Amino acid sequence: MSAWAQSRELTRQSWAILKVNRGLTAYPLVGTICGVVPFIVLVPGVYFLADNQNWIGWALVAVGIYLATLVASLFQAGLVVSAAAVLDGKETSFGHGMGAAFGRLGVLSRWAFVSTLVTLLISALRGNNNAGLVEMIFRNVLAAAAGIMWQLITFFVMPAMMLDGLGMIDAIKKSASTFKQRWGTQLSGGVRIGGMIGLLVMLPAILALVVGIVLTVIGAWPLGIPLAVLGFVALIIGSLVLGTMRGIFSVVLYRFATTGAVAPGFTEDQLVHAIKVKA
C-alpha cells in the first residue's frame, strides 16, 4: 500500500472514532481558547526583543512559550485519557479527562519545561537568518530535522505519562525505546495520519486566507474579507479535527507498540506501517 493510501486509511479510521465521540473535540477547542492567555506574556517579550532589550525580551518569550506548552499539554493529557476510555468502551467526559490531567500537573509541568527548552534550542540552532545563504539553509534543514525527530521519539510521552503513570523522564525513555523496539532506528519521517485533512481542508484554507488578505490589501475588500474569514475558520476547524485525531491515534498506536493490541477498525499492517522508515 502506498504512503498516501496508508495515511488515508489511518485518517479514515481515526475519523470514524471521532465521528461517534465528537465530544473529544472539546479538548483542542478549549485548549486553543485557553492558549490565548500566554500571549499576555509573549507579546510584551516580542516587543522588548524588537526594542533590543534582549534579556527581558527572551525571558518573557521563554515564560510565554512555557505557559503555552503547559496549557497545550494539559488538554492533550485530558484527550489521551478520554480517548483511552472511548477505545475501551467506557463512559468519559471532558471533566473526567481534565480531572486526570490536573491530577498529573506536576509531571506535566516538568514535561512542558523540557519541551520549552528543546523548542528554544531548536530555535537557536535555526538562528536569525543573518548568516550566509549556505549556512542559513544548512541550519534550517538541521533544525527542521531535529524538530521532526524530537516530535517522533516523544510521540508516546503523553500516553506513557497518563495511561501508565510514568514520570516525565521515564516516559521519554519509554517513548524512545518503544519506537526503537517496534520500528528500529531507521526512521525517515513522522506518523502517517492526517494527510487527507491537510490536503482537503488545511491547504485550501491557507490558500483562501492568503488570497483573501491579498485581495483586501489591494482594495478588493468586499471579496477579500469574507474569503479571509472563511479560510481562517476552516483552518481552525481543520486544526481542531487533526489535533483530536492525532490524540486518539497516539493511544491506538501506543497500545499496539507496547502490547500488540489492535484497536477495532484498524489492522496490524496499518499500524506497523504507520511510521515512515527508510527502505
C-alpha positions as CSV (number, residue, x, y, z in Angstrom):
1,M,0.0,0.0,0.0
2,S,1.3,3.4,-0.9
3,A,2.2,6.0,1.8
4,W,-0.8,8.1,0.7
5,A,-3.2,5.1,0.9
6,Q,-1.9,4.2,4.3
7,S,-2.3,7.8,5.6
8,R,-5.8,7.9,4.1
9,E,-6.9,4.6,5.9
10,L,-5.4,5.6,9.2
11,T,-7.1,9.0,9.0
12,R,-10.4,7.4,8.0
13,Q,-10.4,5.0,10.9
14,S,-9.5,7.8,13.4
15,W,-12.2,10.0,11.9
16,A,-14.7,7.1,12.4
17,I,-13.9,7.1,16.1
18,L,-14.1,10.8,16.4
19,K,-17.4,11.0,14.5
20,V,-19.0,8.7,17.1
21,N,-17.4,10.6,20.0
22,R,-17.5,14.2,18.9
23,G,-17.1,15.4,22.5
24,L,-13.4,14.7,22.2
25,T,-13.0,17.8,20.1
26,A,-13.7,19.8,23.3
27,Y,-10.1,19.3,24.4
28,P,-8.3,21.0,21.4
29,L,-11.1,23.6,21.2
30,V,-11.0,24.7,24.8
31,G,-7.2,24.3,24.7
32,T,-7.0,26.7,21.8
33,I,-9.1,29.3,23.6
34,C,-7.0,29.0,26.8
35,G,-3.9,29.1,24.7
36,V,-4.5,32.8,24.1
37,V,-3.7,33.6,27.7
38,P,0.1,33.1,27.5
39,F,0.2,35.8,24.8
40,I,-0.2,38.3,27.7
41,V,3.4,37.4,28.5
42,L,4.6,36.5,25.0
43,V,3.6,39.7,23.2
44,P,5.5,42.1,25.5
45,G,8.5,39.8,25.2
46,V,8.4,40.2,21.4
47,Y,8.1,43.9,21.9
48,F,11.2,44.1,24.1
49,L,13.2,42.0,21.6
50,A,12.2,44.4,18.8
51,D,13.4,47.2,21.1
52,N,16.8,45.4,21.5
53,Q,16.1,44.7,25.2
54,N,17.2,41.1,24.7
55,W,17.4,39.8,28.3
56,I,14.0,40.8,29.4
57,G,12.6,40.0,26.0
58,W,13.9,36.5,25.9
59,A,12.9,35.9,29.5
60,L,9.3,36.9,28.7
61,V,9.3,34.9,25.5
62,A,10.6,31.8,27.3
63,V,7.9,32.1,30.0
64,G,5.2,32.7,27.4
65,I,6.3,29.6,25.4
66,Y,6.4,27.6,28.6
67,L,2.9,28.6,29.6
68,A,1.6,27.9,26.1
69,T,3.2,24.5,26.2
70,L,1.8,23.7,29.7
71,V,-1.7,24.7,28.6
72,A,-1.4,22.5,25.5
73,S,0.0,19.6,27.5
74,L,-2.9,19.7,30.0
75,F,-5.5,19.4,27.3
76,Q,-3.5,16.8,25.3
77,A,-3.4,14.8,28.5
78,G,-7.1,15.0,29.0
79,L,-7.7,14.0,25.5
80,V,-5.5,10.9,25.9
81,V,-7.3,9.8,29.0
82,S,-10.8,10.2,27.3
83,A,-9.6,8.6,24.1
84,A,-8.4,5.6,26.0
85,A,-11.7,5.3,27.8
86,V,-13.6,5.5,24.5
87,L,-11.4,2.8,23.0
88,D,-12.2,0.6,26.0
89,G,-15.9,1.2,25.6
90,K,-16.2,3.2,28.8
91,E,-18.0,6.4,29.6
92,T,-16.0,9.5,29.7
93,S,-16.4,13.3,29.8
94,F,-14.4,16.5,29.5
95,G,-14.4,16.8,33.3
96,H,-13.1,13.3,33.7
97,G,-10.2,13.9,31.3
98,M,-9.2,17.3,32.7
99,G,-9.5,16.0,36.2
100,A,-7.0,13.3,35.4
101,A,-4.8,15.8,33.7
102,F,-4.7,18.2,36.7
103,G,-4.0,15.2,38.8
104,R,-0.7,14.9,37.0
105,L,0.0,18.6,37.0
106,G,3.5,18.2,38.5
107,V,4.6,15.7,35.8
108,L,3.0,17.8,33.0
109,S,4.7,20.9,34.3
110,R,8.1,19.2,34.1
111,W,7.3,17.9,30.6
112,A,6.3,21.4,29.5
113,F,9.6,22.7,30.8
114,V,11.6,20.2,28.8
115,S,9.5,20.8,25.7
116,T,10.1,24.5,26.0
117,L,13.8,24.0,26.4
118,V,14.0,21.9,23.3
119,T,11.9,24.4,21.4
120,L,14.3,27.2,22.3
121,L,17.4,25.1,21.5
122,I,16.0,24.3,18.1
123,S,15.2,28.0,17.5
124,A,18.7,28.8,18.5
125,L,20.0,26.2,16.1
126,R,18.0,27.8,13.3
127,G,19.5,31.2,14.1
128,N,18.2,34.6,13.0
129,N,18.9,34.0,9.2
130,N,21.5,36.7,9.2
131,A,24.2,34.2,8.1
132,G,25.2,33.4,4.5
133,L,22.8,31.5,2.2
134,V,24.5,28.1,2.5
135,E,24.8,28.3,6.3
136,M,21.2,29.5,6.6
137,I,19.9,26.6,4.5
138,F,22.0,24.1,6.5
139,R,20.9,25.4,9.8
140,N,17.2,25.5,8.8
141,V,17.4,21.9,7.4
142,L,19.2,20.7,10.6
143,A,16.7,22.5,12.8
144,A,13.7,21.0,10.9
145,A,15.2,17.5,11.1
146,A,15.8,17.9,14.8
147,G,12.3,19.1,15.4
148,I,10.7,16.2,13.5
149,M,12.9,13.7,15.3
150,W,12.0,15.1,18.7
151,Q,8.3,15.1,17.9
152,L,8.6,11.5,16.7
153,I,10.5,10.0,19.6
154,T,8.3,11.8,22.1
155,F,5.0,10.8,20.3
156,F,4.2,8.3,23.1
157,V,5.3,10.5,26.0
158,M,1.7,11.7,26.8
159,P,0.2,8.1,26.8
160,A,3.1,6.8,28.8
161,M,2.6,9.5,31.5
162,M,-1.2,9.4,31.6
163,L,-2.0,5.8,30.9
164,D,1.0,4.1,32.6
165,G,1.5,6.7,35.3
166,L,5.2,7.2,34.4
167,G,7.3,10.2,35.4
168,M,8.5,12.6,32.7
169,I,12.0,11.1,32.3
170,D,10.8,7.5,32.3
171,A,8.0,8.4,29.8
172,I,10.6,9.9,27.4
173,K,12.8,6.9,27.7
174,K,9.8,4.5,27.1
175,S,8.6,6.5,24.1
176,A,12.1,6.4,22.5
177,S,12.7,2.8,23.4
178,T,9.2,1.8,22.1
179,F,10.0,3.3,18.7
180,K,13.3,1.6,18.6
181,Q,12.0,-1.8,19.5
182,R,9.0,-1.7,17.2
183,W,10.3,0.3,14.2
184,G,14.1,0.3,14.7
185,T,16.3,3.4,14.3
186,Q,16.0,4.0,10.6
187,L,13.1,6.4,10.9
188,S,12.6,8.8,8.0
189,G,9.5,10.8,8.9
190,G,6.5,11.3,11.1
191,V,3.3,9.4,11.8
192,R,1.2,8.7,8.7
193,I,-2.1,10.3,9.7
194,G,-3.9,13.4,8.7
195,G,-2.8,13.7,5.1
196,M,-6.4,13.9,3.9
197,I,-7.2,16.7,6.4
198,G,-4.1,18.6,5.2
199,L,-4.9,18.2,1.5
200,L,-8.6,18.7,1.6
201,V,-9.0,21.2,4.4
202,M,-5.8,22.8,5.6
203,L,-4.2,23.6,2.3
204,P,-7.3,25.2,0.7
205,A,-7.9,27.1,4.0
206,I,-4.4,28.5,3.9
207,L,-4.8,29.5,0.2
208,A,-8.2,31.1,0.9
209,L,-6.7,33.1,3.8
210,V,-3.7,34.3,1.8
211,V,-5.7,35.2,-1.3
212,G,-8.3,37.0,0.9
213,I,-5.6,39.0,2.6
214,V,-4.0,40.0,-0.7
215,L,-7.4,41.0,-2.1
216,T,-8.1,43.1,1.0
217,V,-4.7,44.8,0.7
218,I,-5.2,45.7,-2.9
219,G,-8.7,47.2,-2.2
220,A,-11.0,44.3,-3.2
221,W,-12.1,44.0,0.4
222,P,-15.8,43.0,-0.3
223,L,-14.4,39.8,-1.7
224,G,-11.2,39.6,0.3
225,I,-12.5,39.9,3.8
226,P,-15.2,37.1,3.5
227,L,-12.6,34.9,1.8
228,A,-10.0,35.5,4.5
229,V,-12.6,34.9,7.3
230,L,-13.7,31.7,5.6
231,G,-10.1,30.5,5.2
232,F,-9.3,31.3,8.9
233,V,-12.4,29.5,10.2
234,A,-11.6,26.5,8.0
235,L,-8.0,26.5,9.2
236,I,-9.1,26.5,12.9
237,I,-11.6,23.7,12.3
238,G,-9.1,21.6,10.4
239,S,-6.5,22.1,13.1
240,L,-9.0,21.0,15.8
241,V,-10.1,17.9,13.9
242,L,-6.5,17.0,13.1
243,G,-5.3,17.5,16.7
244,T,-8.1,15.4,18.1
245,M,-7.5,12.5,15.6
246,R,-3.7,12.6,16.4
247,G,-4.6,12.3,20.1
248,I,-6.8,9.4,19.5
249,F,-4.3,7.7,17.3
250,S,-1.5,8.2,19.7
251,V,-3.4,5.9,22.1
252,V,-4.1,3.4,19.4
253,L,-0.5,3.2,18.3
254,Y,0.9,3.3,21.8
255,R,-1.1,0.3,22.8
256,F,-0.2,-1.6,19.6
257,A,3.5,-0.8,20.1
258,T,3.6,-1.8,23.7
259,T,1.2,-4.7,23.9
260,G,0.4,-5.7,20.3
261,A,-3.3,-4.8,20.8
262,V,-5.0,-3.8,17.6
263,A,-7.9,-1.3,18.1
264,P,-11.2,-2.1,16.4
265,G,-11.3,-0.7,12.9
266,F,-7.6,-0.9,12.4
267,T,-5.4,-3.7,11.1
268,E,-2.0,-4.8,12.2
269,D,-0.5,-4.0,8.8
270,Q,-1.8,-0.4,9.0
271,L,-0.3,0.1,12.4
272,V,3.0,-1.5,11.6
273,H,3.4,0.9,8.6
274,A,2.1,4.0,10.4
275,I,5.6,5.2,10.9
276,K,7.8,6.0,8.0
277,V,11.1,4.1,7.9
278,K,14.0,4.1,5.5
279,A,13.9,1.4,2.8
